[in-house]
Amino acid sequence: MKATWLHHPQFCPRVLARRVTDEVLDLLFLLGRVVAARGRYFSLSRGFKPNAYFMAAHRLRRQGLVVQTDLLGDTRHLSLAPAGLRRVSATLQPERLWRQSWPGRWYVLVYDIPESKHGYRQVLRVYLKHLRMGNLQGSVWLSARDIRHDFDDLTHAAGLDEYAFLFEARTVLGQSGPALAAAAWDFHQLHQAHTWFLAALAETRQQLSTGSWSADKLIALLREQQSAYLTVMEADPLLPAELWPDNYLGQQVYQTHRTLARQIISRL
């Protein structure tokens, strides 16, 4: 049976899947949490083109991010090393960020970069989004977490202190924490993404309950589901719970993703 649930004009799960090395890391993390407790193993390589998988696995071993063990005769299996665990996408471990308490302090980055340095400004914006900062207005960015170490890294590596200041504030614009978060992050679009993902997984669960699925198709479905989840959650700031909007669905998205992953793996 062919699954078609991932098609959506605004989300492209295959964008992240192009980075095979990171995908292997993320899948190893998912499989480790879902499969290890069951005492089961299977070869992840069957889900990738052989050359792409073995090149990625080689790079990961060389970087000390995974380890390879011989478990069953000549069958080799990869598992995450501690360094690899630290590199796994934060969206696969969102509880770490959700359960952090918010001390009531905002970190506000304000910069004024000359027009002649357009490329520098664009790269900086990408990096700030990577830090899950919210764009409050123009060149004013907001974080609920302490980013002083990141600012220090940018100062030493890219001379950001020539163009920017980092402030710590108890209040900004006199607004409450949730109200300010709503101004800095597009929770409306995030809610649409979460809602789409939950509906898509409901359809996939229905498809899994009927028809016959080969192991290769199940692994392909697992990979696509993982990529869809990462794509949808990329824009989620993973804020502490006291800053969530009333209709926040992030936890439900995360739990539904893990539950369906277990169901897929149980059929392998």
Secondary structure as the mmCIF struct_conf table of DSSP 4:
data_model
#
loop_
_struct_conf.conf_type_id
_struct_conf.id
_struct_conf.beg_label_comp_id
_struct_conf.beg_label_asym_id
_struct_conf.beg_label_seq_id
_struct_conf.end_label_comp_id
_struct_conf.end_label_asym_id
_struct_conf.end_label_seq_id
TURN_TY1_P TURN_TY1_P1 TRP A 5 LEU A 6
STRN STRN1 HIS A 8 HIS A 8
TURN_TY1_P TURN_TY1_P2 PRO A 9 GLN A 10
STRN STRN2 PHE A 11 PHE A 11
TURN_TY1_P TURN_TY1_P3 PRO A 13 PRO A 13
HELX_RH_AL_P HELX_RH_AL_P1 ARG A 14 ALA A 17
TURN_TY1_P TURN_TY1_P4 ARG A 18 ARG A 18
HELX_RH_AL_P HELX_RH_AL_P2 VAL A 20 VAL A 35
HELX_RH_3T_P HELX_RH_3T_P1 ALA A 36 ARG A 38
TURN_TY1_P TURN_TY1_P5 GLY A 39 GLY A 39
HELX_RH_3T_P HELX_RH_3T_P2 LEU A 44 GLY A 47
BEND BEND1 PHE A 48 PHE A 48
HELX_RH_AL_P HELX_RH_AL_P3 PRO A 50 ARG A 62
TURN_TY1_P TURN_TY1_P6 GLN A 63 GLY A 64
BEND BEND2 LEU A 65 LEU A 65
STRN STRN3 VAL A 66 LEU A 72
TURN_TY1_P TURN_TY1_P7 GLY A 73 ASP A 74
STRN STRN4 THR A 75 LEU A 80
HELX_RH_AL_P HELX_RH_AL_P4 PRO A 82 ARG A 87
BEND BEND3 VAL A 88 VAL A 88
HELX_RH_3T_P HELX_RH_3T_P3 ALA A 90 LEU A 92
BEND BEND4 GLN A 93 GLN A 93
TURN_TY1_P TURN_TY1_P8 PRO A 94 PRO A 94
HELX_RH_AL_P HELX_RH_AL_P5 GLU A 95 TRP A 98
TURN_TY1_P TURN_TY1_P9 ARG A 99 ARG A 99
BEND BEND5 GLN A 100 GLN A 100
HELX_LH_PP_P HELX_LH_PP_P1 SER A 101 TRP A 102
BEND BEND6 GLY A 104 GLY A 104
STRN STRN5 TRP A 106 TYR A 111
HELX_RH_3T_P HELX_RH_3T_P4 GLU A 115 LYS A 117
HELX_RH_AL_P HELX_RH_AL_P6 HIS A 118 HIS A 130
TURN_TY1_P TURN_TY1_P10 LEU A 131 ARG A 132
STRN STRN6 GLY A 134 GLN A 137
TURN_TY1_P TURN_TY1_P11 GLY A 138 SER A 139
STRN STRN7 VAL A 140 SER A 143
BEND BEND7 ALA A 144 ARG A 145
HELX_RH_AL_P HELX_RH_AL_P7 ARG A 148 ALA A 158
HELX_RH_3T_P HELX_RH_3T_P5 LEU A 160 GLU A 162
TURN_TY1_P TURN_TY1_P12 TYR A 163 TYR A 163
STRN STRN8 ALA A 164 ALA A 169
BEND BEND8 ARG A 170 ARG A 170
BEND BEND9 VAL A 172 VAL A 172
TURN_TY1_P TURN_TY1_P13 LEU A 173 GLY A 174
HELX_RH_AL_P HELX_RH_AL_P8 GLY A 177 ALA A 184
BEND BEND10 TRP A 185 TRP A 185
HELX_RH_AL_P HELX_RH_AL_P9 PHE A 187 LEU A 208
TURN_TY1_P TURN_TY1_P14 SER A 209 SER A 209
BEND BEND11 THR A 210 GLY A 211
HELX_RH_AL_P HELX_RH_AL_P10 ALA A 215 MET A 233
TURN_TY1_P TURN_TY1_P15 GLU A 234 ALA A 235
HELX_RH_3T_P HELX_RH_3T_P6 ALA A 241 LEU A 243
TURN_TY1_P TURN_TY1_P16 ASP A 246 ASN A 247
HELX_RH_AL_P HELX_RH_AL_P11 GLY A 250 SER A 266
TURN_TY1_P TURN_TY1_P17 ARG A 267 ARG A 267
#
